Amino acid sequence: MKRVLLTGLLGLIATVFGAGAIFTIHAHVTRPAPWDPAPFLEIARQYDVEIRRDNWGVPHIYGPRDADVAYGLGYAHAEDDFATIQEVAIATRGKLGAVKGPDAAVTDYIVHLLQVWETVEAQYETALSEETRAVLEAYAHGINLFAALHPEKVEPGLAPMTGKDIAAGFVFKTPFFYGLDKQLMELFEPERKRSISKNPETAFLPVDEPVYPTGSNGFAIAPSRSDDGHTRLLVNSHQPYKGPVAWYEVRLKSEEGWDVAGGAFPGSPFMLHGHNRYLGWANTVNKPDLADVYVLTLNPENENQYLLDGEWKELEREEAEIKVKLFGPFYWTVTRDVFFSEHGPVLKTDHGAYAIRYAGMNELRQAEQYFRLNKARNFDEWIAAMKMQALPSINYVYGDKDGNIAYIYNAQFPDRAEGWDWQAYLPGDRSDLIWQTYLPFEEVPKLINPKSGYVFNANNTPFRATAAADNLSPAQFPAFMGIETEMTNRAFRAEELLSRDEAISAEEFAAYKYDLYYSPASKVGLTRAAILTMDLSDDEELVAAQKHLADWDLGTDRENRHAALGVLTLQPLIMAELRGTEAPPLRQALADAVEVLMENFGKLDPEWSKLNRLRRGEVDLPLDGGPDILRAVYGGEPNDDGTLTARAGDTYIMFVEWDEDGALSSRSIHQFGSATLDEASPHFADQAPLFAEMEMKPVLFEEAALEPHIKARYRPGLLPGPAPTPAPAAD
């Protein structure tokens, strides 16, 4: 049996890494030398920080210096989600295969291919300011303190973490937000998927292929558009409910001007979106064309040479050793050559050799930009941070206490030669197609204080982000930017709701976010209409289903008796577009939905709440909403009982408001609670009932507001012992 298992695992590794990979089997795992936790208990004395947990378990972290606060954040986040933070760090180091086995080995290979650690080692001391490095190191030290106090939770070889681990996490993850992973996986396919661009006389059109992102929503309303002169901001990212990009709520305050509340990912020492005292922003994913694939011509007499401008050039070669866990004490060490051309990383496959050039390549300044955004005090400082262009993608929807609003279609746009079809593969033998710079920030699509008084984005085209008269035009931007032109249902509904209300109240603003309808203009609306025109007369059950769909108001409220059939029919089509897989025929999708409902509920019209559920431990609650609804809920495949367990969509939500005097107030909710992994904690699912009812809780931003709600107060730094020697303050 073990021999069969070994053979199968070797085959899987060979599939991922190619037959040319060199394999070495070890009879036992060489355990890393045990780490000594004592120094990290001593390091704790360098930090002066207090963590105050409110009645929801949310950590409010206070310290004199930014580094003190970062230390407290690292410790608090580790208390609540150490396993995920640890897994993120292991993946970023390219060591995930040694822990997770063969399925994770491709992640380790990509870490080597993208030269994550080469970028970190080359730039850490120069690309990041002393202040930012101090924050990264402090955050890592906070995690190390938790590890030192709980050594039984630590994977061998993880500890200690360093600031470089944190910086590397940004280098590795940020390009995947715009879809670099799909480009890479496409090249692993058995056959070439795209043609080579050959016609530089014919420019191509912007991207116009509808997709259904799991997405996010961001709205900003200026005082001129509100009923009371307030500025309003919605922060509403849609993420998985758990894992490396699941939100964790934090409140951070130092005496050096770091004063924020919002969401962070595991391994992030900053608030990634939320607000400070003066301003705030929401992020949504955008999908411009930011990566290019070049087809290389290899020398038939030397496969490590490629043709460029009529000359054979040597591929740069590095060796990657990847350890892959099998079972018990056994692992493989896989040695694979990793190649690079002047274009970028190179993949050799059965159907050709390809080089990749992408936004975010060799970029280390992401942490620097996030820190500057966190500490910006007005629009000028915030936009100055945006002009760094260190983040390769992501939309920003902005609002502030001075009444400014903005929408930035942020991206590192390659400055490409016009005329070529940059969405096809490019010939790799021309150096003039190897772009060297990005377009300046001034050429990035943006709307600042439009006359309409509102901006929004719901993973839709930037050319429909406000009132029609104020919208940008595709004609203003070169086709090679590859800017998407599709609309999601959420975007259609945001446009419909915001455009018709010239005095938006706080109650209306919340109602628009929690809207429960599909627009007739959306893909769901149009597909439902197409089903209604189909001839299904040969199947009485499908005719009955068709008639039932005809009466659907396109709503997803929990009492709706048509939503179950509608969503079950259309969700497979939505998910197929998300995954880039083939969608089932409409008739089959309808028949499958009917089968699920009849087998599990005995009827076509159960209330939507019978299917759409929020589950966490012993908690099992009904939900409104659905896929690509502004109240976004993604349940995946039906369970054996026909129900749908929400797994992604609305997670951490914030409503932020500044009144006419600039006074701040905000509300938030998390789908579960602050205790990400601890089922025994009272905060494992304590926010779930509010979340299910689409209700919010106050963000206790001011210390006076927090004080009556403090349930725990402790200091992970300044442990008992000799007086601490403070770390030097940043200049």
Secondary structure, 3 states (H helix, E strand, C coil): CHHHHHHHHHHHHHHHHCCCCEEEEECCCCCCCCCCCHHHHHHHHHCCCEEEEECCCCEEEEECCHHHHHHHHHHHHHHHHHHHHHHHHHHHCCCHHHHHCHHHHHHHHHHHHCCHHHHHHHHHHHHCCHHHHHHHHHHHHHHHHHHHHCHHHCCCCCCCCCHHHHHHHHHHHHHHHHCHHHHHHHHCCCCCCCCECCCCCCCCCCCCCCCCCCCEEEEEECHHHECCCCEEEEEEEEEECCCCCCCEEEEEEECCCCEEEEEECCCCCCCCEEEECCEEEEEECCCCCCEEEEEECEECCEEEEEEECCEEEECEEEEEEEEEECCCCCEEEEEEEEEECCCCEEEEECCEEEEEEECCCCCCCHHHHHHHHHHCCCHHHHHHHHCCCCCCCCEEEEEECCCCEEEEECCCCECCCCCCCCCCEEECCCHHHCCCCECCHHHCCEEECCCCCEEEECCCCCCCCCCHHHCCCHHHCCHHHCCCCCCCHHHHHHHHHHHCCCCECHHHHHHHHCCCECCCCCHHHHHHHHHHCCCCCCCHHHHHHHHHHHCCCCECCCCCCCHHHHHHHHHHHHHHHHHCCCCCCHHHHHHHHHHHHHHHHCCCCCCHHHCEEEEECCEEEECCCECCCCCEEECCCCCCCCCEECCEEEEEEEEEEECCCCCEEEEEECCCCCCCCCCCCCCCCCCHHHHHCCCCEECCCCHHHHHHHEEEEECCCCCCCCCCCCCCCCC
